[in-house]
């Protein structure tokens, strides 16, 4: 499985001149401070503009249920945890938001309460027992805004790797795709940690292979949608693959 921290800007080549670096830095600062979504997030107390992406998805597809259990993969800097906690409803309704990221993440103060937990971990090596510990009956929602450091080369392929990771954690996709050999290599088998009826949201870049990936989701969900959101940057190729109503898995036993 693949997982990486969320990165907002393109990595800079060591061959770039100091002048080029200065121009790039100035452009980035100008873009951020004039971005209406950034300014809106800062004014309303969200830690990033990504909050409005999930808000739009939630408005249309109701992926987070009141009192539900939410797994947020690649949770840094925490905007999706903020929105997910809000959608759980009042604290007395219960629920959980578990954020996982390869880098250390602090739970944002605003919009989050004690139902929000974070783990610094790599999903590629995360033991099934960890997820079972937090949600013994599984999660109602799996979210993934994971993104590799982008360079313009193989960005679509890398985004599909991360989306495949999220789909696998939710449904056991890799076991279906690669068979018993994969199960023997990792030393366990599971049918995913997303409960029947649950929802999955994943960031994907448009390009070669995305249509096939969307079709592969159909075996697991009663409804599959491709959604572009207003808060995405105008030049971005990103969209969100949404699976609603997870079908009951053929196998029900999960290895801890």
C-alpha positions as CSV (number, residue, x, y, z in Angstrom):
1,X,0.0,0.0,0.0
2,X,1.1,3.6,-0.6
3,X,0.6,6.6,1.6
4,X,2.2,10.0,1.6
5,X,1.8,13.3,3.4
6,X,-0.3,16.0,1.8
7,X,1.9,18.6,0.0
8,X,0.6,22.0,-1.2
9,X,3.4,23.1,-3.5
10,X,5.6,21.5,-6.2
11,X,9.1,20.4,-5.1
12,X,11.8,22.7,-6.4
13,X,14.7,21.4,-8.5
14,X,18.1,21.8,-7.0
15,X,19.2,23.2,-10.4
16,X,16.9,26.2,-10.1
17,X,18.7,29.6,-9.6
18,X,18.3,31.6,-6.5
19,X,16.4,34.2,-8.6
20,X,14.0,31.5,-9.8
21,X,13.5,30.2,-6.3
22,X,12.7,33.8,-5.1
23,X,10.2,34.3,-7.9
24,X,8.5,30.9,-7.2
25,X,8.3,31.8,-3.4
26,X,6.8,35.2,-4.1
27,X,4.3,33.7,-6.6
28,X,3.2,31.1,-4.0
29,X,2.8,33.7,-1.2
30,X,0.7,35.9,-3.6
31,X,-1.4,33.0,-4.7
32,X,-2.2,32.0,-1.1
33,X,-3.0,35.4,0.3
34,X,-5.3,36.3,-2.6
35,X,-7.0,32.9,-2.8
36,X,-10.7,33.5,-1.7
37,X,-10.9,29.9,-0.3
38,X,-7.8,30.4,1.8
39,X,-9.1,33.7,3.1
40,X,-12.5,32.2,3.9
41,X,-10.9,29.3,5.7
42,X,-8.8,31.6,7.8
43,X,-11.8,33.8,8.6
44,X,-14.0,30.9,9.6
45,X,-11.4,29.0,11.6
46,X,-10.5,26.0,9.3
47,X,-6.9,25.1,9.0
48,X,-7.0,24.9,5.2
49,X,-9.2,25.5,2.2
50,X,-9.6,21.7,1.9
51,X,-12.5,22.0,4.4
52,X,-14.8,23.4,1.7
53,X,-14.0,20.4,-0.6
54,X,-15.4,18.0,1.9
55,X,-18.3,20.3,2.8
56,X,-19.4,20.3,-0.9
57,X,-19.1,16.5,-1.1
58,X,-21.0,16.1,2.2
59,X,-23.8,18.4,1.0
60,X,-24.4,16.3,-2.1
61,X,-23.6,12.8,-0.9
62,X,-24.0,12.8,2.9
63,X,-20.9,10.7,3.3
64,X,-20.5,11.4,7.1
65,X,-23.4,10.2,9.2
66,X,-24.4,11.7,12.6
67,X,-22.7,9.7,15.4
68,X,-20.7,7.7,12.8
69,X,-17.1,6.5,12.8
70,X,-14.8,8.2,10.3
71,X,-11.3,7.3,9.1
72,X,-9.4,10.2,7.6
73,X,-6.3,9.0,5.7
74,X,-3.6,11.7,5.1
75,X,-5.3,13.9,7.6
76,X,-2.7,16.7,7.8
77,X,-3.3,19.6,8.4
78,X,-6.7,18.6,9.8
79,X,-9.4,20.5,7.9
80,X,-11.3,17.3,7.0
81,X,-11.2,16.2,10.6
82,X,-12.8,19.5,11.5
83,X,-15.6,19.1,9.0
84,X,-16.1,15.4,9.9
85,X,-16.4,16.2,13.6
86,X,-19.0,18.9,12.9
87,X,-21.0,16.4,10.8
88,X,-21.1,13.9,13.7
89,X,-23.5,16.2,15.4
90,X,-23.6,17.0,19.2
91,X,-21.0,15.2,21.3
92,X,-23.7,13.2,23.1
93,X,-24.5,11.5,19.9
94,X,-21.1,9.8,20.0
95,X,-19.0,8.9,17.0
96,X,-15.3,9.0,16.2
97,X,-12.9,10.7,13.8
98,X,-9.5,8.9,13.5
99,X,-6.9,10.8,11.5
100,X,-3.8,9.0,10.2
101,X,-0.8,10.7,8.6
102,X,2.8,9.9,8.0
103,X,3.7,13.2,9.7
104,X,2.9,14.4,13.2
105,X,-0.5,16.2,13.2
106,X,-2.2,18.2,16.0
107,X,-5.9,18.1,16.4
108,X,-7.2,21.5,15.5
109,X,-8.8,23.4,18.4
110,X,-11.8,24.8,16.6
111,X,-14.6,22.4,15.5
112,X,-12.9,19.4,17.0
113,X,-13.6,17.7,20.4
114,X,-12.5,14.6,22.2
115,X,-14.0,12.4,19.5
116,X,-11.1,13.3,17.2
117,X,-8.0,11.2,17.5
118,X,-4.8,11.2,15.4
119,X,-2.1,8.6,14.8
120,X,1.2,9.2,13.2
121,X,1.6,6.1,11.0
122,X,2.2,4.8,7.5
123,X,-0.8,3.0,6.2
124,X,1.5,0.6,4.3
125,X,2.6,-0.9,7.6
126,X,-0.4,-0.2,9.8
127,X,-1.5,-3.5,11.5
128,X,-5.1,-4.4,11.1
129,X,-5.3,-4.6,14.9
130,X,-4.9,-0.8,15.2
131,X,-7.9,0.0,13.1
132,X,-9.9,-2.7,14.9
133,X,-8.9,-1.3,18.3
134,X,-10.5,2.1,17.3
135,X,-13.5,0.7,15.5
136,X,-14.2,-2.9,16.3
137,X,-17.3,-3.0,14.1
138,X,-15.6,-1.0,11.3
139,X,-15.9,2.6,10.0
140,X,-19.0,4.2,8.5
141,X,-16.9,6.5,6.4
142,X,-13.3,6.4,4.9
143,X,-11.9,9.7,3.6
144,X,-8.7,10.1,1.7
145,X,-7.2,13.5,0.6
146,X,-3.8,11.9,0.3
147,X,-1.4,13.3,-2.3
148,X,2.2,12.5,-3.3
149,X,4.6,15.4,-3.7
150,X,3.7,16.3,-7.3
151,X,6.2,17.0,-10.0
152,X,4.1,16.9,-13.2
153,X,5.6,13.4,-14.0
154,X,3.4,10.4,-13.2
155,X,1.1,12.5,-11.1
156,X,-2.0,10.5,-12.3
157,X,-0.3,7.2,-11.7
158,X,0.8,8.2,-8.2
159,X,-2.7,9.5,-7.3
160,X,-4.2,6.2,-8.4
161,X,-1.7,4.3,-6.2
162,X,-2.9,6.3,-3.2
163,X,-6.5,6.0,-4.1
164,X,-5.9,2.2,-4.5
165,X,-4.6,2.3,-0.9
166,X,-7.7,3.9,0.4
167,X,-9.9,1.6,-1.5
168,X,-8.0,-1.4,-0.2
169,X,-8.2,-0.2,3.4
170,X,-12.0,0.3,2.9
171,X,-12.7,-2.9,1.0
172,X,-9.7,-5.3,0.8
173,X,-9.3,-4.3,-2.9
174,X,-5.7,-5.5,-3.2
175,X,-6.7,-9.0,-2.1
176,X,-9.3,-9.1,-4.9
177,X,-7.0,-7.6,-7.4
178,X,-3.8,-9.6,-6.7
179,X,-5.1,-12.8,-5.1
180,X,-3.7,-15.2,-2.7
181,X,-0.1,-14.3,-3.5
182,X,-0.6,-10.9,-2.1
183,X,-2.3,-12.2,1.0
184,X,0.6,-14.5,1.7
185,X,3.1,-11.7,1.2
186,X,1.5,-9.4,3.8
187,X,0.6,-12.3,6.1
188,X,-3.1,-11.6,6.6
189,X,-6.3,-11.1,4.7
190,X,-9.3,-8.8,5.4
191,X,-12.4,-7.6,3.6
192,X,-11.9,-3.9,4.5
193,X,-12.7,-1.7,7.4
194,X,-15.7,0.1,5.9
195,X,-19.0,-1.2,7.1
196,X,-21.7,-2.3,4.7
197,X,-23.7,0.8,3.7
198,X,-20.7,3.0,4.3
199,X,-19.1,5.7,2.1
200,X,-15.6,6.3,0.7
201,X,-14.1,9.5,-0.7
202,X,-10.8,9.6,-2.5
203,X,-8.8,12.3,-4.2
204,X,-7.8,11.3,-7.8
205,X,-6.1,13.1,-10.7
206,X,-7.8,12.9,-14.0
207,X,-5.8,11.0,-16.7
208,X,-5.0,7.6,-18.1
209,X,-6.4,4.8,-15.9
210,X,-8.9,6.8,-13.9
211,X,-11.9,5.4,-15.8
212,X,-10.8,1.9,-15.1
213,X,-10.3,2.7,-11.5
214,X,-13.8,4.2,-11.2
215,X,-15.2,1.0,-12.8
216,X,-13.3,-1.1,-10.2
217,X,-15.1,0.7,-7.5
218,X,-18.5,-0.4,-8.8
219,X,-18.0,-4.0,-7.5
220,X,-17.9,-2.5,-3.9
221,X,-20.5,0.2,-3.9
222,X,-24.2,0.7,-5.0
223,X,-23.4,4.2,-6.2
224,X,-20.1,5.5,-7.6
225,X,-19.7,9.2,-8.6
226,X,-16.9,11.4,-9.9
227,X,-17.1,14.9,-8.4
228,X,-15.3,18.1,-9.0
229,X,-15.6,20.7,-6.3
230,X,-15.6,24.5,-6.5
231,X,-12.7,24.8,-3.9
232,X,-10.3,22.9,-6.2
233,X,-7.9,25.2,-7.9
234,X,-9.0,26.1,-11.4
235,X,-5.9,24.6,-13.1
236,X,-6.0,21.4,-11.0
237,X,-6.9,18.0,-12.5
238,X,-8.1,16.7,-9.2
239,X,-11.5,15.2,-8.7
240,X,-13.0,13.1,-5.9
241,X,-14.1,9.5,-6.4
242,X,-17.1,8.9,-4.2
243,X,-18.5,5.5,-3.3
244,X,-21.8,5.4,-1.5
245,X,-23.5,2.3,0.0
246,X,-20.8,-0.3,0.4
247,X,-22.0,-3.7,-0.7
248,X,-21.8,-6.5,1.8
249,X,-18.5,-8.3,1.3
250,X,-18.6,-11.9,0.3
251,X,-16.2,-12.8,3.1
252,X,-17.0,-11.5,6.6
253,X,-14.0,-12.8,8.6
254,X,-11.2,-10.2,9.2
255,X,-7.7,-11.0,10.4
256,X,-6.5,-8.9,13.3
